[in-house]
Amino acid sequence: MISRRKFIGTSLGAGAALALTPEWLHAFGQSGGKLIQRAIPSSGEMLPVISFGPRPTAPPAPGPFKPMPTDVPAAREVLKTFIANGGRVVDVLHGGPIGEQSARTAADELGVQDKFLWTTPVNVTAPVQPGSPIPKPDPAAVRAHIEEKLARFKVPRIELAMVGAGADASMYLAVLREMKKEGRVRYVGVHALAPPPYPTEATFANLASIMRDEQIDFAATDYSVGWRGVEEKILPLALERKIGFLAYFPFDRGRVFTRASSTPLPEWAAEFDAKTWAQFFLKYVLSHPAVIVARTGTTKAEHMLDNIGGGIGRLPNEAMRKRMAQLVDTFPATPAPTPPPPPPPPGPVVAVSAAVLDRYVGEYQGASGFTATFRREGDKLIAKPGNNPEAPLIARTETRFQDPRGPFFEFQIDAQGKVTGAVLEQQGAQGVQKIPLERKK
């Protein structure tokens, strides 16, 4: 077996675009060297089954403000390897604004941006007025958001626009279908993120409802041999409704690698041309007929090449799929995360005037795409961090506020008294983590 680590050690050298030459194909047990392609049910267009998911470099270490850098050189090398081996779909949903910008910049530098089918997240946050509830975005704002992306990336249309399976999904989809008729959007899809511990009915009931009631081209969520929850309803529904399924996190968010670390790849994996655990896991996902593309996120060209090998050669049949799932079910369970240390003592509570609170109202965004929104309600500052519910903050000083769930927000003020951003402080396994947030609105 060629391990992922050994493969990295025998790559073709720094800066080189890796390609699946006959020698590499032989080493990975492949024969044809071409990525399997699947048809988009709504159009018949063929797509290679492995996609590339760019992402930003690791977040800054705990400590003072450090902006997260883009890693255009890394994205450039991955894209060179990806396109050299038949890759076409680039999914930027989980890379956040930094990951998307890195990949687009790298593709522009290579002159290949128009060679890819890009998926683009569509998520509009409406402006917040001091003392007012957070408004919902309207169709005009969604359209303006798409037009802004078209102008920023200098492209005539969005290839695949992806919206979340939330309460406003129908409004988003109505706008996107209009723009599809206008030729500004090619395909429309809906995603439902399902991070561990994996939910079941609650998350997927809304996604299933959209798949039944709305006219969409793609649906996407987590699917791996380590977590097969979508096999019961979502994948059969995708086949029934002729909706292409995008498999997110086919490595169970990296957890299945950890679970398999002490287990050798079985010899019978050669029956479906898998020579690494990455290919084993990918081939399980790709062998389901509803799956059109499996999204593989990486910042390393070597990993991208290994992933591409998972989309080449034979795929397991139904009997083999059961055998694969049974094997993975025998792996050790994913260790429970180390609980964070208790938060520091809360400190005093102070009264802050409405005028001061109004200075902080607005939207703040971190480099990873995390967004926190603040509004005032009476004498309280209300925070909505990420996808968490709103919560009234506790004022510890005029600039420092505590979420009752533990984290702190420290607002940043310049010499002229203008609020420029905030720092989110939260306890992690390695101590206090400080995440800078830039004020957007």
N, C-alpha and C positions, 0 to 999 in steps of 0.2 A: 504494500500500500504506500502511495505517496501522500504523506501528511501535508497539511497546509503549511506547517512550519518548514518542512524539508523543501517543499516546492518553492517557498520564498527564497531559501538559500541557494537554489539552483536557477533562479530567474536570469533573464538575459542581460542584466546590468542596469545601473541607474540611468534613468532618463530614456530608456529604449521602450518603444511600443512593443508589447508582447503579442505574438500571433501564434495561432495553433498550426504550426508547421506539421508535416507528416511525422517527424520525430516526436514532437510534443503530443500529437494525437495518439501515437503508439504508446507513449508513456502513460497516458490517461485512459487507455483502453478504447478509444474511439476509432471509427473507421471512415466515416464520410466527411467529417470536419465541418459540416454545415449545421447551423442552429435549426432545430425544428421550428416550423411556423404553424400558426393557428389562424383561422379566419375570424374576424370580428363578426358576430352574428348579424348585426344590423346592416352591415355593408358588404361583407365578403372580403374586405381588405385583409391581406395576410400580414401578420406580425410575428417576428421572432419571439420565442417564449421566455427569454431572459431579458429583464430590463435592468437599468442602472439607476440606483437611487443616490444622488449626490447628497452630501451632508457637510455641515461646517466642521472645522477642527474642534478638538475637545474644548469645553468651556474653561474659562480661566480658573486657576487655583484659588482657593479661598484667600482673601486678602483685599487690598485696596483695589480701586477701579482699574480694570484692565479690559479694554475692548477686545471682543473675540475676533481674531483675524480671519479673513477669508484665505482659502488655500487653493488658489487658482492653479499653481503648478501641479498639485496632486490631482485635481479634477482633470487637468489637461492630459496627464499620463493615463488616467483611467479611461477617459473618452477615446484616446488614440487606440488603446487596446480593445475597447468595446467595439468601435466602428470597424477596426481591422478584422474582427472576427464575426461580423455580421450583425452586431447589435444595432437596435434602432430606437427602442422606447426608453426615454429618460423621464423618470418620475421624480418630481421635486417636492412632493407633498410633505415628506417628513424632514426635509433639509432646512425648513424655515427660509426666511428671506436671504440669509447668508448663503446657505447651500444652493439655492436657486440662482443667486447672482454669480456665485463662483462658477457653477456649471455653464451658465450662459456666457460669461466672460471667456472661459476656457474654450468653448465651442466657437465663439467669434474669432478668437486668436488663431484657431486651427482652420477657420473658414468652413466649418461643417455644421453650423447651427441649423441650416435648412435640410440637413440629412436625417434629422431625428424627428420622431413623434414625441413632443413634449407634453406631459401632463402638468397642469397648472392649478393650484388651489385657488378657489374663489371664496373669500371670506371678508365681508365688509363690516366695519365697526362704525356705527353712526356717531356723529359729533355729540359730545355731552355738554349740556348747558348747566351752569352752576345752580344747585338747588333743585334740579329737575330729574325725573326718572330717566334711566338709560333708554333712549328710543330705539326702535327697531329700524334696520336699514330698509330703504324703499327701492323699488325697481330702478329708479333713475340712478341711485347710488351704485347699484350693482353694475349697471351698464357703464357708468363712469369708471368704475374699478377695472373693468375689462379693457376699456379704451386706454386707460393709463398704462396697463401692462403691454398692450400692443405697441404703444408709442415708446415705452421704455426699452423693450426688447427689439424694437424695429422689425416687427414681423407683421404680415398682413392678416393673420388669424391665429386664434388659439387652437391648438390641435385637439387637446382633450381637457375640458374644464371640469374640475372635480369639486363638489360641494359636500358639506357634512350632512349627515342624516338627522338634522335637528328640526326644531319647530318651524323654521323659516325655509325649509328645503323646497317646498312647492313654489314659493315666490321666486327663489333663485332659479329654479328649473324653468319656470315660465319665461323669465328674461333670457336665459341661455338658449332656449328653443327658438325664441325670436331671432336672436343673433346667429343661430345656426342657419336659419332660413336666409339670413342676409349674407352668409358666407364669412362671418367674423369668427365663428366657432365651428369646428368640424364634428366633434363628439362631445357628449355630455355624460358625466358619471356621478355617482354618489358613493361616499366612503363612510364607514363607521369604525372608528378606532376602538380596539378592545384590549387595552393593556392588562397584564396579569395583576391580581388574580382574575382570571377570565370570567366575564359575565356571561349570561346565557340569554334568557328570554327578553330581559329589559332592553338591552342594547339592540338586539337583532329584530325585535318586534317592529320597531320604527323603520329599519332598513327593509325588512320584508314587505311592509306596507307600501313603501315607496316603489319597490320593485314590482309590486302587483298593480299599483294605481297610476304610476307615472311612466312616461315614454323616455327611457334612458338607454344609453348604449353600453355602459359599464357599471358594475358594482364592485366594491373593494372592501376588504377587511382582513384581519389576521387569519392565516391558515398555514398549519405546519403539521408534520407527523407527530410533533410533540403536543399539539393542541388541535383537535379535529372537530371542534364544536360546530363548524358551519356545514359539515357533511350531512347533518340530519335534515335541515330545511333550506338554508340559503343556497347551497350549490344545486340541489334539485330544482329550486325555484329559478335560478339563473338559466338552467337548461330549458325549463318549461317556457319561460318568458323570452328566450333568445337574447339574453343579456350576457355580455362578456364579463368574466370574473377576473379581477386582478388580485393575486394572492400577495398580501403584505406580510412581512416578517416570516418568510418560510423557514428561518432557523429559530423560530420561537423566541425572537429578540435575543438571540445568542445563547439562550438557556440550554438548548438541546446539545450544543457543543460541549458545554460543561458537564452535562449528564453523561455524554458518551466518552468523556476523556480517558477513562480507564478501560474502555472496551475496544478490542481490535475490530476493524471492519470485517464483516463475515465474508468468507470466500464466495458465497452464493450471490453477493452483490455484483460479481462479474457477469451474471446472467442478464443484467440490464445495464451493463457498461458503466458501473459506478466504481471509481478508483479512489475516492476520498469520501469522508463523511459529508462534506458540503454537497457533493454530487448525489449521494445517497438521499439526503434530505430533500434536495430539489427535485429529484426524479419522482419521489413519492407525490409531491404536490402537483407536478406537471402531468402525472399519469391520470389525474381526474379529468374527465372530458369537459367539465365546465370551465376549467382554468385556461385562460387565453395567454396570460403573462404572469410570471413570478417576479416580484420586485426584490432585487438584491442591493442593499446599500453598502457602500464601502468607500474608503479613501485610498485603497491600494490597488494598483494595476494587477499585481499577482493574484489577489483575491478575486478580482473581476475575471481573470482568465480561468481560475478554478471554477467559478460559478458558471461561466459559459460552457464548460465541460458538462455541467449538469443538464444542459439543454441539447446535447448532441448524443446520437446513438439510440439504443433501445430504451424503452420505458417499461416499468413493471406492469404485469397484468393484474387482474383483480386478486387472484390467489396470492401473488407475490406481495401486493399491497398489504394484505392482511398479515402476512409474515413479517413485513417491515414494521407495521404498527405494533405487533405483539413483541418484537424485539425491543423497540423503543420503550414500551410500557414496562419492561424489566429493568430499565436504567434507574439509577438512584434518583429520587425526587430532587427537584431544585431546592437547594438549601434556603431556608427562610432568611430574609435580610436581617442584618444586625440592627436591632432597634436603636434609634438615635438616643443620645443622652438627654436627660430632662432639660427643658429650657431654663435659662437663668431666672432669678427672681424678677417678677414683673416690674417692680419699681412703682413710683408714685403715679397717681392719676391727676392730670391737670385739666383746667378748663381752657378751651381754645375758642376764640371768637369766630362767628360765622364769616367775617371778612377774611380771616386768615385761612379758614377751611376752604373758602372759595378759590384761593390761590392754587390749591392742589388738585382741583377738579379737572379731570381730563383722562387721556389715554397715555400709557407709558409702555414702552416695548423694550424687551431684552434682545440681545443679538441672536439668540436661538429661536426667536419667533414668539416667545412667551409674552403675553400682553396682560397688563393689569389696568383696570378702569376704576376711577374714583368719582364719586358724586357726593354732594352734601344733602343731608336730610335733617333739617332742623339744626341741632347743635352737634350732630354726628357726621363723621366722614365715613362713607360706605365704600367698601372695596369689593371688587370682583376680580380675584386673581386667577388668570387662565380659565379653565373650565369649571372651577369651583363655584359653589353658590356665593351670593353676596353675603357680607358680614359687616356689622358696624365695628369700626376700629376704636381702640382705646388710646387716648392721647397720653403719652408719657412726658413729652415736651412739646413745644410748639412745632417742631419739625419731625419728631419721632413718634410713630404710632404702632400699636401692636394689634395684629389680628388675633382674635380670641382663640384661634386654633394653634397659635404659637409664634409664627413668623413676625418680623418687624419690618416696617417701611420707614426709611430715613430719607426725607425729601432734601434735595440739593438746591441751594439758593446761591446765585452769583452775587458779585459785589453791588450790582444795581438792584438787588432784591427780587430778581426774576427767578422763578422756579424752573430749573433746567432738566431735572430728572429726579430719580430716587434710587435707593439701594435696597434691594430685598435681602434681608438677613434671615437665614433659617438654619436650624440645627441639622447636621448630617453626620454620617458615621465617622468622618474625620474632623469633626468640630463645626464651628460656625462657617457657613458658606455665604458669601456676599455676591449678589448678582446685580450688576448695574442695569438700570432701566432708563431709557431716554424718553423724554417727554415728546409726544407726537402731536397731541391736540390739547 
